[in-house]
Amino acid sequence: MPDIKELTQAVLKFRDERDWKQFHNHKDVAISLTLEAAELLEHFQWKTPDEIEKHVKTNKEDISDELADVLFWVLELSHDLNIDLAKALRSKLVKNAEKYPVHKSKGRITKYDKL
């Protein structure tokens, strides 16, 4: 599986071959990320758990495309903001582990400030 750097380079190559960097400011890239995430949500909106299970089986490629679109914008924005995603995720996992210690949060959906 390619690593984050390889995927980012593929995203940048795609963008730059089309001379689109001029249009991809941080605000609009963040908006695009949110819009693609919303398109992903549409696959699940108004469906029961059983309907979702069936929908995923018959629409897996479309759902995969939406996830890929989200990742595209995440990779581009993190590159343009000079954010090391792997480092950021590791740091966030440490923060979340502090907010949600296993002994308090295991099997619970409760938000950290209510544990």
C-alpha positions as CSV (number, residue, x, y, z in Angstrom):
1,M,0.0,0.0,0.0
2,P,1.4,3.4,-0.9
3,D,2.3,5.7,2.0
4,I,1.0,9.2,2.6
5,K,3.8,10.9,0.8
6,E,3.3,8.8,-2.3
7,L,-0.4,9.5,-2.3
8,T,0.2,13.2,-1.7
9,Q,2.6,13.3,-4.7
10,A,-0.1,11.6,-6.9
11,V,-2.6,14.2,-5.8
12,L,-0.3,17.1,-6.4
13,K,0.7,15.7,-9.8
14,F,-2.9,15.4,-10.8
15,R,-3.6,19.0,-9.7
16,D,-0.5,20.5,-11.2
17,E,-0.8,18.8,-14.6
18,R,-4.1,20.7,-14.9
19,D,-2.7,24.0,-13.6
20,W,-5.4,24.0,-10.9
21,K,-3.1,25.1,-8.0
22,Q,-4.1,28.7,-8.8
23,F,-7.7,27.9,-7.8
24,H,-6.9,25.8,-4.7
25,N,-6.6,28.3,-1.9
26,H,-6.9,26.9,1.7
27,K,-10.5,28.1,2.1
28,D,-11.8,26.5,-1.1
29,V,-9.9,23.3,-0.6
30,A,-11.4,23.1,2.9
31,I,-14.8,23.8,1.4
32,S,-14.3,21.0,-1.2
33,L,-13.3,18.6,1.6
34,T,-16.5,19.4,3.4
35,L,-18.6,19.0,0.3
36,E,-17.1,15.6,-0.5
37,A,-17.7,14.5,3.1
38,A,-21.3,15.6,2.7
39,E,-21.6,13.5,-0.5
40,L,-20.3,10.5,1.4
41,L,-23.0,11.2,4.1
42,E,-25.7,11.1,1.4
43,H,-25.1,7.4,1.0
44,F,-26.3,6.8,4.6
45,Q,-28.9,9.6,5.2
46,W,-32.4,8.4,6.0
47,K,-31.5,4.8,5.9
48,T,-32.0,2.2,8.6
49,P,-29.1,0.0,9.6
50,D,-30.4,-2.8,7.5
51,E,-30.9,-0.4,4.5
52,I,-27.3,0.9,5.0
53,E,-25.9,-2.7,4.9
54,K,-27.7,-3.4,1.6
55,H,-26.8,0.0,0.2
56,V,-23.1,-0.5,1.0
57,K,-23.1,-3.9,-0.8
58,T,-24.6,-2.4,-4.0
59,N,-22.9,1.0,-3.9
60,K,-19.4,0.2,-2.6
61,E,-17.6,1.7,-5.6
62,D,-19.5,5.0,-5.3
63,I,-18.8,5.1,-1.6
64,S,-15.2,4.3,-2.3
65,D,-15.1,7.2,-4.8
66,E,-16.5,9.6,-2.2
67,L,-13.9,8.4,0.4
68,A,-11.2,8.9,-2.1
69,D,-12.4,12.4,-2.9
70,V,-12.3,13.2,0.8
71,L,-8.7,11.8,1.1
72,F,-7.7,13.8,-2.0
73,W,-8.6,17.1,-0.4
74,V,-7.1,16.0,3.0
75,L,-3.8,15.2,1.4
76,E,-3.7,18.4,-0.7
77,L,-4.6,20.7,2.2
78,S,-2.2,19.0,4.6
79,H,0.6,19.4,2.0
80,D,-0.2,23.0,1.3
81,L,-0.4,23.8,5.1
82,N,2.8,21.9,5.7
83,I,1.2,19.5,8.1
84,D,2.6,16.0,8.6
85,L,-0.5,13.9,8.7
86,A,1.1,10.9,10.2
87,K,2.5,13.0,13.0
88,A,-0.7,14.9,13.4
89,L,-2.7,11.6,13.7
90,R,-0.3,10.1,16.2
91,S,-0.5,13.3,18.3
92,K,-4.3,13.3,18.1
93,L,-4.5,9.7,19.2
94,V,-2.4,10.6,22.3
95,K,-4.8,13.5,23.1
96,N,-7.8,11.3,22.6
97,A,-6.4,8.6,24.8
98,E,-6.1,11.2,27.6
99,K,-9.7,12.4,27.0
100,Y,-11.0,8.9,26.7
101,P,-9.1,6.6,29.1
102,V,-10.1,2.9,28.5
103,H,-11.2,2.4,32.1
104,K,-13.8,5.2,31.8
105,S,-14.8,5.0,28.1
106,K,-14.7,1.3,27.1
107,G,-18.1,0.4,25.6
108,R,-19.6,3.8,26.3
109,I,-20.6,6.6,23.8
110,T,-20.3,9.3,26.4
111,K,-18.4,12.4,25.5
112,Y,-15.2,12.9,27.4
113,D,-16.4,15.9,29.4
114,K,-19.2,13.7,30.8
115,L,-17.2,10.6,31.7
